[in-house]
Amino acid sequence: MRTGIAVADADGLAAVSARAIAARLGRSAMALYRRDRRLPALAGALRTR
């Protein structure tokens, strides 16, 4: 979740995507979908910021 918030802080909320987060982590976007079931929680956390 911290990485998604870092993307939003650096590039704006519109820039937050699984692909952008995965790129920061050195992974593929599909790896995030398979491994991290918290992606919906990230969207909620960003909306409350």
MARPA-576967 format. One record per atom (N, C-alpha, C): residue number from 1; x, y, z; atom name; residue in three letters. Coordinates in nm, 2 decimals, always signed. Example, Ala and Ser with C-alpha at 12.3 -4.5 7.8 and 13.67 -1.06 7.14 Angstrom:
// residues 2
> pos_x_y_z_site_code
> 1_+1.32_-0.57_+0.78_N_ala
> 1_+1.23_-0.45_+0.78_CA_ala
> 1_+1.32_-0.33_+0.78_C_ala
> 2_+1.28_-0.22_+0.71_N_ser
> 2_+1.37_-0.11_+0.71_CA_ser
> 2_+1.29_+0.00_+0.79_C_ser
END
This chain:
// residues 49
> pos_x_y_z_site_code
> 1_+0.08_-0.12_+0.00_N_met
> 1_+0.00_+0.00_+0.00_CA_met
> 1_+0.09_+0.13_+0.00_C_met
> 2_+0.20_+0.12_+0.07_N_arg
> 2_+0.29_+0.24_+0.07_CA_arg
> 2_+0.34_+0.27_-0.07_C_arg
> 3_+0.36_+0.18_-0.15_N_thr
> 3_+0.41_+0.21_-0.28_CA_thr
> 3_+0.30_+0.28_-0.37_C_thr
> 4_+0.18_+0.24_-0.36_N_gly
> 4_+0.07_+0.30_-0.43_CA_gly
> 4_+0.05_+0.45_-0.38_C_gly
> 5_+0.07_+0.47_-0.25_N_ile
> 5_+0.06_+0.61_-0.20_CA_ile
> 5_+0.18_+0.69_-0.25_C_ile
> 6_+0.29_+0.63_-0.26_N_ala
> 6_+0.41_+0.70_-0.31_CA_ala
> 6_+0.39_+0.74_-0.45_C_ala
> 7_+0.33_+0.65_-0.53_N_val
> 7_+0.31_+0.69_-0.67_CA_val
> 7_+0.21_+0.80_-0.68_C_val
> 8_+0.11_+0.80_-0.60_N_ala
> 8_+0.01_+0.91_-0.60_CA_ala
> 8_+0.07_+1.04_-0.56_C_ala
> 9_+0.16_+1.04_-0.45_N_asp
> 9_+0.22_+1.16_-0.41_CA_asp
> 9_+0.32_+1.21_-0.51_C_asp
> 10_+0.39_+1.13_-0.58_N_ala
> 10_+0.49_+1.17_-0.68_CA_ala
> 10_+0.42_+1.22_-0.81_C_ala
> 11_+0.32_+1.14_-0.86_N_asp
> 11_+0.27_+1.16_-1.00_CA_asp
> 11_+0.13_+1.19_-1.00_C_asp
> 12_+0.06_+1.20_-0.89_N_gly
> 12_-0.08_+1.23_-0.89_CA_gly
> 12_-0.17_+1.11_-0.89_C_gly
> 13_-0.29_+1.12_-0.84_N_leu
> 13_-0.38_+1.01_-0.82_CA_leu
> 13_-0.41_+0.94_-0.95_C_leu
> 14_-0.42_+1.01_-1.06_N_ala
> 14_-0.45_+0.95_-1.19_CA_ala
> 14_-0.34_+0.86_-1.23_C_ala
> 15_-0.22_+0.87_-1.18_N_ala
> 15_-0.11_+0.79_-1.22_CA_ala
> 15_-0.11_+0.65_-1.15_C_ala
> 16_-0.19_+0.63_-1.05_N_val
> 16_-0.19_+0.51_-0.97_CA_val
> 16_-0.25_+0.40_-1.05_C_val
> 17_-0.18_+0.30_-1.08_N_ser
> 17_-0.23_+0.18_-1.14_CA_ser
> 17_-0.15_+0.06_-1.10_C_ser
> 18_-0.20_-0.06_-1.12_N_ala
> 18_-0.13_-0.18_-1.09_CA_ala
> 18_+0.00_-0.18_-1.16_C_ala
> 19_+0.00_-0.13_-1.29_N_arg
> 19_+0.13_-0.13_-1.37_CA_arg
> 19_+0.23_-0.04_-1.31_C_arg
> 20_+0.18_+0.08_-1.26_N_ala
> 20_+0.28_+0.18_-1.20_CA_ala
> 20_+0.33_+0.13_-1.07_C_ala
> 21_+0.25_+0.07_-0.99_N_ile
> 21_+0.29_+0.01_-0.86_CA_ile
> 21_+0.39_-0.10_-0.89_C_ile
> 22_+0.36_-0.19_-0.98_N_ala
> 22_+0.45_-0.30_-1.01_CA_ala
> 22_+0.58_-0.25_-1.06_C_ala
> 23_+0.58_-0.15_-1.14_N_ala
> 23_+0.71_-0.10_-1.20_CA_ala
> 23_+0.80_-0.05_-1.08_C_ala
> 24_+0.74_+0.02_-0.98_N_arg
> 24_+0.82_+0.06_-0.87_CA_arg
> 24_+0.87_-0.05_-0.79_C_arg
> 25_+0.80_-0.16_-0.79_N_leu
> 25_+0.84_-0.28_-0.71_CA_leu
> 25_+0.93_-0.38_-0.79_C_leu
> 26_+0.95_-0.35_-0.92_N_gly
> 26_+1.03_-0.44_-1.00_CA_gly
> 26_+0.96_-0.57_-1.04_C_gly
> 27_+0.82_-0.56_-1.05_N_arg
> 27_+0.74_-0.68_-1.07_CA_arg
> 27_+0.65_-0.65_-1.19_C_arg
> 28_+0.58_-0.75_-1.24_N_ser
> 28_+0.48_-0.73_-1.34_CA_ser
> 28_+0.35_-0.70_-1.28_C_ser
> 29_+0.26_-0.64_-1.35_N_ala
> 29_+0.13_-0.60_-1.29_CA_ala
> 29_+0.05_-0.73_-1.26_C_ala
> 30_+0.06_-0.83_-1.34_N_met
> 30_-0.01_-0.96_-1.31_CA_met
> 30_+0.04_-1.02_-1.18_C_met
> 31_+0.17_-1.00_-1.15_N_ala
> 31_+0.22_-1.06_-1.03_CA_ala
> 31_+0.15_-1.00_-0.91_C_ala
> 32_+0.12_-0.87_-0.92_N_leu
> 32_+0.05_-0.80_-0.81_CA_leu
> 32_-0.09_-0.86_-0.79_C_leu
> 33_-0.16_-0.88_-0.90_N_tyr
> 33_-0.30_-0.93_-0.90_CA_tyr
> 33_-0.30_-1.07_-0.84_C_tyr
> 34_-0.20_-1.15_-0.87_N_arg
> 34_-0.20_-1.29_-0.82_CA_arg
> 34_-0.16_-1.29_-0.68_C_arg
> 35_-0.07_-1.21_-0.64_N_arg
> 35_-0.01_-1.22_-0.50_CA_arg
> 35_-0.07_-1.13_-0.40_C_arg
> 36_-0.12_-1.01_-0.44_N_asp
> 36_-0.16_-0.92_-0.34_CA_asp
> 36_-0.31_-0.89_-0.35_C_asp
> 37_-0.39_-0.94_-0.26_N_arg
> 37_-0.54_-0.93_-0.27_CA_arg
> 37_-0.58_-0.79_-0.20_C_arg
> 38_-0.48_-0.71_-0.17_N_arg
> 38_-0.52_-0.58_-0.10_CA_arg
> 38_-0.53_-0.47_-0.20_C_arg
> 39_-0.53_-0.49_-0.33_N_leu
> 39_-0.54_-0.39_-0.43_CA_leu
> 39_-0.67_-0.31_-0.41_C_leu
> 40_-0.78_-0.37_-0.38_N_pro
> 40_-0.90_-0.29_-0.35_CA_pro
> 40_-0.89_-0.20_-0.23_C_pro
> 41_-0.82_-0.25_-0.13_N_ala
> 41_-0.79_-0.17_-0.01_CA_ala
> 41_-0.71_-0.05_-0.04_C_ala
> 42_-0.61_-0.06_-0.13_N_leu
> 42_-0.53_+0.05_-0.18_CA_leu
> 42_-0.62_+0.16_-0.23_C_leu
> 43_-0.71_+0.13_-0.32_N_ala
> 43_-0.80_+0.23_-0.38_CA_ala
> 43_-0.88_+0.30_-0.27_C_ala
> 44_-0.93_+0.23_-0.18_N_gly
> 44_-1.00_+0.29_-0.07_CA_gly
> 44_-0.91_+0.39_+0.01_C_gly
> 45_-0.79_+0.35_+0.04_N_ala
> 45_-0.70_+0.43_+0.12_CA_ala
> 45_-0.66_+0.56_+0.04_C_ala
> 46_-0.65_+0.55_-0.09_N_leu
> 46_-0.61_+0.66_-0.17_CA_leu
> 46_-0.73_+0.76_-0.17_C_leu
> 47_-0.85_+0.71_-0.17_N_arg
> 47_-0.97_+0.80_-0.18_CA_arg
> 47_-0.98_+0.88_-0.05_C_arg
> 48_-0.93_+0.83_+0.06_N_thr
> 48_-0.95_+0.90_+0.19_CA_thr
> 48_-0.84_+1.00_+0.22_C_thr
> 49_-0.74_+1.00_+0.13_N_arg
> 49_-0.63_+1.09_+0.15_CA_arg
> 49_-0.66_+1.23_+0.11_C_arg
END
